[in-house]
Each structure stands twice: as C-alpha cells, then as structure tokens.
Amino acid sequence: MLKNRDIIIVGQQAWDTEIGSNCKNIALEFSKANRVLYVNPPLDRITKFRGKSDPKVQKRLNVIAGVQKGLEQIKDNLYNLNPDKIIESINWIPGDFIFDLFNKLNNKRFASCIKVAINELAFKDYILFNDSDIFRSFYLKDLIQPSLGIYYSRDNMIATDYYRKHGLKLEPMIIANNDLCTANSEYLKNYCKKYNANSKYVGQGCDLSIFNDFHEDSEIEDFKKIKSPVIGYVGVLTSARLDIDLIGYIATNKPEWNIVLVGPEDDEFKKSNLHQLSNVYFLGPKAPEDLPKYVNFFDVCFNPQAINPLTIGNYPRKIDEYLAMGKPTVATRTESMDVFKDYVSLVDDKYGYIPAIEKLLESNNTALIEARKEFALSHSWENSVDLIYKAIDHTLKS
C-alpha cells in the first residue's frame, strides 16, 4: 500500500461534476493514506462564454477574479483546486503546428496554477496521476517535474470526434512520456502497451452499496402491467453504445418476452421502431437509489452493446451492478468483457442472444446467484487502487 505520499490528480472531470467519476473514486481511495490534490480542468474561453449562468462557471470566474479562493479542502488529506487562469479553446485549430503553440501556452498557464498550490500545500516528491487529459496536461509532466508520472486510460478517448482530431497523434506521445500507464480494461492496457511497455491492467472499481444493501420491496407501479419473463437493461439508451437492431431482433422473435429499458433515450432511440413493439417498454430515467428495485424485477439482465471503436475497450460497470444482485446476465463479447466470462453469458452477435437468454431462464439457482454476488464484490475501488499501488511500487523499484 502506498502511504504518506503527495499525489496530484488531473483529468477530464471536475470535482463538482454531477455524474460519477472513476477519478473521483480513485482520489478518495488515494486520500485514505496519502495527501491528494485534485485539480479541476481550467476554464476555457468557450465555456466561459456559453456557461455564464452556470453556478460552477461563476465560481471559477470568482476564483480567476481573486474574489474566491481556488484551493479548498474537501476532507482530511484531500484538496480541490480551481485554477485561477483561463485557457484558450483550441481544438478547432486544424494544423498541428499552430495547435501545439497554443496548447503549450495552455499547459504553461495550467502548470503555473498547480505550482502555486504545490507550494501552499508544501507537496514534496509528488506523483502526477493523469486521468486521460490528453491536451491540457500534455506538457504537464515536464512542467511540474513529478517524481513519477502516471497516465490512466479508462475509455477509448480517440474514438470520439473531439479527441480524434488531435488525439490520434498526441495520445500515443503522452502515453510514451509517462513512467507508468494504468488501464481499467485489458483492451486499453494492450493499446497503451504499444507505446509504453510499462502498462498495467488495474481493474475497475464500482460502488455497489445500493445494490448490495437492497432488500426486496413491494411491487413497483411500472411493473404491474409487465409480465414475466422480463429481459431488462438499466442505463443511458444511446445508439453510440447500444445496438438498437439487436434489441428489436430479440423482441420480434420472442414476443412472449417483455423487454424493459430503464434510462434516458437519445434521439435515435426516441425515433426507433422499438416504440412500435408491444413487448418493449421504455420506463424512462429513474433516481439512482431506485435502480435496484427495477433490476430486482428482471428475470435476465442484458447489455446489448454495439461493437465500435467507442465501445470496444469499454468496461461496462452496469454488469457489476447486475451481478451484485445475483442476476443472470447476457452481454456482447469483447476483449474487455473477458473478465466476466465465468459469470456472464457472452455472445458474439444478435443471433446468440435468444439461445443464451433461454438457457439463463432455465438454469438459474441459488449457488449461481451467490457466486455472481461474490464476484461483483471483488470489483471494489479498494481492490482497483491496490493494483495501482502495486504497479507504482513495481515502477519505482525498477
């Protein structure tokens, strides 16, 4: 276990983001035995212009104006920094040379803010942990000179239009420039290993407390009209990650099954012909604390993932949520899903889903339920960060 070290974290998401964040969970785990400075991304000019009414933007502008302090203590050993400088919005710049000039300027501004916090906190011999911040932190390792630089890969960033433009060139370079790369899937570890031999798989942590502590409740109003067997999915319904055709294939070929989808829909889902199928139910978004109640009513959980550059390296945390409740689960096979192969039925295409679901409906039992729960519990943030610590220890020794 790493103890009594100073760790600086930079990344994609600010501490005050409303959605869950791998990096925030890692920071909390780090701070149990180390001092941690969690640095929010600096405000850029476009965000300043577009988000004037956003309280988070207003807070950052107050910091930049000197009205409010940028460095705040969140809890013991954990500090949050809002940088007091604006950076330029540069991703639209087409050429590498001009982009690099402005990106270096942005990095210097960002680094100057961090250096002030380093001095104020008296950080020494610090570790820099970069959560896939390809552009703003591209030069940061050289500018603040940590004793160890770590790049954390938890998503295939360059599969998105925004990061592909300059990230195809820059991400391999920032991976190579770090002392250690850690990844939450085998696919991303292998990707990083192309550019840095010291790349390690560190698993994925999950906060499963609301699923582990769930006690069967009374019937949910939504399910009074939905009869078993129920094949269910919980999560954002986005065509970028989910295969609409696959869902329709199951529903049309097994009209006696009811497909239940819980979560907000993107435009493609909203206009899909799934809404014309009588055995497909869209229940809309639900409060996170209510999700276990819905999963509890599923006879089989499924993850109808589309296979594309965005999803190929994705670690779907919802699988752990399903397993934490002991639910039989079927999912599309990917390299990242291989870690679940003993507890989840993995299929190669839409034609494999129906026979897999039929088998799961027939074979569920208490022993399988308990085995799934125990496996899901092993995917804790404590265990994931322990693997990061081991990778750090190995790197420092070598």
N, C-alpha and C positions, 0 to 999 in steps of 0.2 A: 504494500500500500504506500502510495506517495504521501508524505507528511511534511508539514511545515515549509512548503514551497510557495512562491508567489506565482500566480498564473494570470495571464491577460487573455481574455477571450474577445475575438472579433467575429462578425458573421453577418448573416443575411437578415436576421430578425432582431428588432429592438426588445428590450426587456418588457416594455409596456404593450407589446403586441397582444391582441385578444386571443389568437389561436395558439394551440400547443406548439411547443418548440423542443426539438431534440437538444439544442444547445443550452436552453434554459435549464432543462433537467440535468444535463451534464454539469453545468455550473453549480447547481445546488449540491450535487454529489461531490464535486471537487471541494466545495467550501466546508465540508464536514471535517477536513483535516488540513486544508490549505487556505491561504488568502487568495481571493479571486476578484479581479477587476473585470466586470462585464461591460464592454464598450458598445453602445448603440451605434448604428450606422450614422454618419454625419448627414445633416440635412442638405439636400441638393436644391438647386435653384428652381427646377420644375416643380418639385414637391412643395417648396415654399409658396410658389405662385398658385398652384392648384388647391392647396390644403389650408388656406388662410383661416378657415373657420374650424379646422380640426384642433381640438384641445392639445393633442400631442405635438402638433406643429407649433402652436402658440407657445407651448412650454419650451421647445427648442429655440424659438426666436427670443424668448426671455433670457435664456442662457447665453445666446450669442450677444444680446444687448447688455449683458452684465447685470441684469435685474435679478436673476435667479442663479443659484449655484449649480454647476454642471455635475459635480461629483456628489453622490448620495450613498449612504449606507443602507442596504436593504435588510440585512441581518448580520449576525456575527460572521466575520470572515468574508462577507460578500458585499461588493460595492458596484454601483452602476454609474457609468459616465455618459452624459450627453455632451458631445463635442461642441465647442464654442466657436466653430468656424463653418461657413457654408462651402460646399464643394460644387464644382461645375457639373451640369448634366451633359455628358459627353458621348453616350452610347450611340447617338445618331451619326457621329462623325464617321465617314466612310473609310478614309485612309488610315493605315497603321501608324504612319509617322506622326501626323497631327494628333491622332488619338493618344499616342504614347506621351507626347509632350504634355497634354492636359491631364492625362492620368497620373503622370509623375507629379505634377503640381497638386492634384487632389491628394495623393498619397502623402506628400510633404505636409500639407495642411492637417490631414488626419493624424499623422505621426506627432506633430507638434502639440496637439491637444492631449494625446496619450502620454507624452513625455512629462507634461505638467502634472498629470495625475500620478504618474510613477514617482515623481519627486515628492508630491504631497503625501503619498502613502508610504514612502520610503521602501518601495519594492526593490529587491536585490536578486540577482541571479535568476531572473524570471523566465518562465516558459510562455511562449506565444502559441495559442490554440486558435486556429483559423477555421471557422465553420463555412467553408466553400465561398469565401468572399474573394472572388477572382480578381476584380478590378480595383476596388478601393484599397485593398490590402496587398496588391501585387508586389509593391516595393517595401512593405512594412517591415518584413524581417530584416532587411538591410538597414532600414532607417532607425529602428529602435534596438537592434542588436540583442535579441534574447539569447539565453544560454542554450535553448532548444526551440526549434520551430516545428509545429505540427500542423498538417493540413488534414481536415476532417471531411470526408466525402460521404454524404448521406442521400444524394439524389443525383441523377444524371443531368447536371445543370445545362450542358451544352446541347441537350435535346430540345430546349426551349428557344424560341426565336430570339429573345432578348440576349441570352448568353451565347448563342451560337455565333453571332456576328463577329465578336472579338474573342470569345472564349475558346473557339477551336484552336487558336494559336496560343492564347495566354494560359489556359488551364494546365496543359502539359508542362509549361515552363514553371509555373508556381509549384506544381507537384514536385518537379525535379529539384527545385531550390530549397525545399524543406528537408529537415533531418529525418522526419518520420511522417508517413501518411497512414491514417486510420480510416476504415470504411465500415459501414453498417450492413453491407451485403458482400457476398463472395464475388459477385459480378463487378462491383465497384472496386473491390480490392484488386482484382485482376487488371482492371482498367488502370488503376494507379500504378500498379507494378510495371507497366510498360515504360514508365518514366522515372520511377523511383523504386529500387529493389527493396528498400525498407518500407514495405506497405503491409499492413496487418488488418485482418478482419477482427472487429471488436464487438460484433453482435449489435442488437438493437434493444434498448431498454423500453419498457412500457409501464405506465401507471395503470394498473389493473384493479385498483382498490374498489371502484364502484361495481366492477364485475365480480370480484372475489367475495365481496360482502353482501351480494344480492341475496335476498330471501324472497321466495316465490310470493307474489302479490295476487290480489284479486284480478279478475278479468279486465282487460283494457277495452274501452269502448270501441276502439278501431277494429278489434278482432271479433266482435260479436257476430259480424256477417261473413267472416272469413273462416272457412272450414279447413281442417287438416286433410292432406299433408300440406304444410306451408314451407316453401323454399324462400329464404329471406336474405336480404342484403341491407346493411346499415352503413351509411357514409355518403359523401358527396357524389351525386349522379352526374358525372362528366364524361362526355364522349371521348375526351382526350385519353382517358384511362380505362373506360369500360366499354365492352363490346355490345352495342345495342342489338345487333343481329343475333348474337348468341342468346341473349335473354328472350328475344322473340322466338327463336328456334325451340327453346325448351317449352315456352308457354303454348305454342301452337301444336306441338307434337304430344304434349301431355296436358290436355285440357282439364283433367281431373285434379291436377296440381294447382295450387294457388301461389303465384309469385308475388312476394311483398317487398317493396323497395322503400326504405326509410331514409330520407335525406333530401336536401335541396337539389333541384334539377337545373342543368344548364339549358341553353336554347335548343340544342339538338335533341335532348331527351324530351323537352316540352312538346316539340313538334313531331316526335316519332310516332309510328303506328302502334307502339306499345299501349298507348292510351285507348286504342280501339279494341283491345283484347279484354274480354270479360274476366279472365282469371289473373290479370296483372293489376296490382293495387299500389298506387303511389300515396304514401301516407304523409309525405312532406317532412320538413325538418323537425326535430324534437330536441328538447333540452338534453345535454349530455348525461345528466343524472337519471334520465328516464330511459336511456337506450337499453340497459339490461332487461327492462320489462318487455321490450319488443323482441330482443334476441331470445328471451325465455320462451316465447310462443313459436319460434321457428323449429320445425322438425329437422331441417337441414339448412345450414348456412352456406352461401356460395359467394365466390369472388370472381365474377365474370370479366376478368381483366383482358383488355386488348393488349396485343403484343406490338409494341412500337418502341422507338428509341427513348421515349419518356418513361416507359414502364418497365423496360427490360431489366433494369438494375434496381427497381423499387422494392423496398421491404414493406409489405402491407401490414401495418400494425393491427388492422382490424382482425386479421387471422388470430392473433394472440387474444383478442377480446372474445372472439367466438370460442376459442379453446378454453379460456378461463372459466367459461360457463359450461364446459364439457360437451359442447355442441358438435355433432358430426358435420364435417366441412369438406367442400369440394372447391378446387381452385385451378386456374390455368397454370400449367407447368412453366416455370422459368428457372434460370440458374439460381436466383435469389430465393426461390421457394423450396429449393432442395433441402434446406434446413428443417422443413416441416414434413418431409416425406413419410415419416413413420406415424404421423398423427393426422395428416390431411390427405384426402384422395386427390391426387394430381392428375390432370388430363391434358392432352395435347391440343384439342380443338373442340368445337361445339358438339361434335358427334360423340365425344367421350363423356359429356356431362350427364346425359339421361341414364345410361347404364350405371355410372358412378353413384348418382343420387339414389337409384333403385336399390343398389347394394347397401348404401348407408341407411336407408329407411328400414331395411330388413335386419341389419346386423348390430344395431346399437345395443349396448348393455352397460351395466354399472362399472365394470372394470375398465372399459374403454373411456367412459366419462371421466373417471378419476385420473386415468393416465393422461388425458388431454389437459385437465386442470393442472396437474403437477408439472407438465412440460411448459405450459404457459407461464407459470410462476417462476420458472428458471430465467425468463427473459425480463429481468429486473434492471433498473438503472444501476443498481449497486454492482451487479454482475458485469454489465457492459463497461462501466468505468473501471472495474477491476482489470479487465482485459486491456484497457487503455493504459493503466498504470504498469502492467506487465510489459507492454510494448515500449513505454518510456524507459523503464528500468533496463530492458534489453538494449535499447538505443544508447543510453548513457554509458553502459558498460562496454559497448563495442566501439 
